[in-house]
C-alpha cells in the first residue's frame, strides 16, 4: 500500500512541471462594458468566462452573484497556490489582485489543462472591479494516494454579506481520475467526506450567506457537502452550483438526502455532456451552449456567455443522450464488486506507465504505451477476462441502444 501523504500545497512532482508557464500581462486599457461592445462579427470566437470578467464592472453589491460568477470562481479553485502565497491558507486570506505575481505563474497554472486561458483569467480577475477585492482564503489541498483521494477547495469572501466556497474538480493527476472512477462502486468517496469537513470549517470563518460550487467533480462535492453538513451550516446556504458535475447513486435520492438542498441546486451542463451525466440519478439541470464539440465541451472555457449569462440550449444532443443511456445502464449491469475489479485493474495498467499526471502520459506516450501493453500481457487471467467481458457487454449494449434512440426521437418529433 502506498504511504499516506497529505499536503497543504500543490503535491504535483516538480519534475513534471513545464520549464516555463505562459505569462499574461494586465490589460493596458479597460474593455468596454458588455452593453457597449460592438456586435461580434461572423466567424469571431464566442465570448466565454474570461470575456465576462473583462467586461463586467459592476460589484457584487450592484449586481447579484450569478451562475457565470460561480463558474469563474470554481475554475479559480483549480489554480495551485504556492507556498509564497501562504496567506491564502489562512482565514484572513488575500485580495485576488494580490495573486497576480509573476514569480508564481508557473506554479499556479503551469500544470492546468489550459494554462493560456488560465493566465488570461487571472489577469482579468486582478484588473476587474467586480473581482479584484474578493478575498481568497482557506486554501486546502489534500492528496492521499493511500485513500485514493484528490481534494482541493478555496473560500472566496465576496463581501461582508456573502461568501463562495469553491471545490476543485478532477485535476491533471492520475490519482484524481482514479477517485472519479471509484464513484462507480463506492459511496461516499474520501473527497466527498473531506468536502463536508471543509465546509464546516469554512462556515466558521466566512461571513454572511454561503454559496457553494464547483466544476466537474467539484460540483458533485459541493452538492454532497450541502446536504451532508450540519443544519446550522445548511441554513446559511443560499445556492449550490454544479457545473457539469456527476450525479449520485440511487440511495441519495431514495433516502431523501438530496431533498435537503434540491431547491437550492443549480446544475448546468453543456449540450454534449458526458461527465455531468455520469451515474444514473441526476439533479435537475439547465443545458448551456459550448463553442466546441463532444467531450471537449467539458472545458469550462468553452461555455458561451452573452449579456452576463450562459447561452441556454433546449436539450442535450442525441449523442449525449445515447452515451448517458448506454454508460449508466452498463455500469448498473455490473455488480459493485465487478465494477471495483475493473476499475482497479485498469488503474493498475495505467499506473504501470510510471506517470503521475495525464500530461505526463501524453508527453511520454512513446514510453508509457509499451509499458501498459506489457503489463496487460502479464496480467492475471481473471482480471483480464473481466475487463474483456465488461468491454464486450458495453459494445453489445451500445448496439441495442441505437434503435431505442431512433424510436425516442420519432415519438418526440410526432408530439411536436
Secondary structure, DSSP 8 states (H G I E B T S, - for coil): -------SS--S-GGGS-S--------SS----GGGS----TTS----HHHHHHH----TTTS---HHHHHHHHHHTTS---GGGGGGGSSS-EEGGGG--GGGHHHHHTTSTTHHHHHHHHHHHHH-TTTTT-EEEEEEEEEETTTTEEEEEEEEE-SSSEEEEEE----SBHHHHHHHHHTTT-SS-HHHHHHHHHHHHHHTTS-SEEEEEEETHHHHHHHHHHHHS-HHHHTTEEEEEEES---B-HHHHHTTGGGGTGGGEEEEEETT-SGGG-SSB---EEEE-BSS-GGGGG-GGGB-EETTEE-B-SS--HHHHHHHHHHHHHHHHS-HHHHHHHHHHHHHHHHTT--SBHHHHHHTHHHHHHHHHHHHHHS-HHHHHHHHHHHHHHHHHHHHHHHHHHHHHHHHHHH-
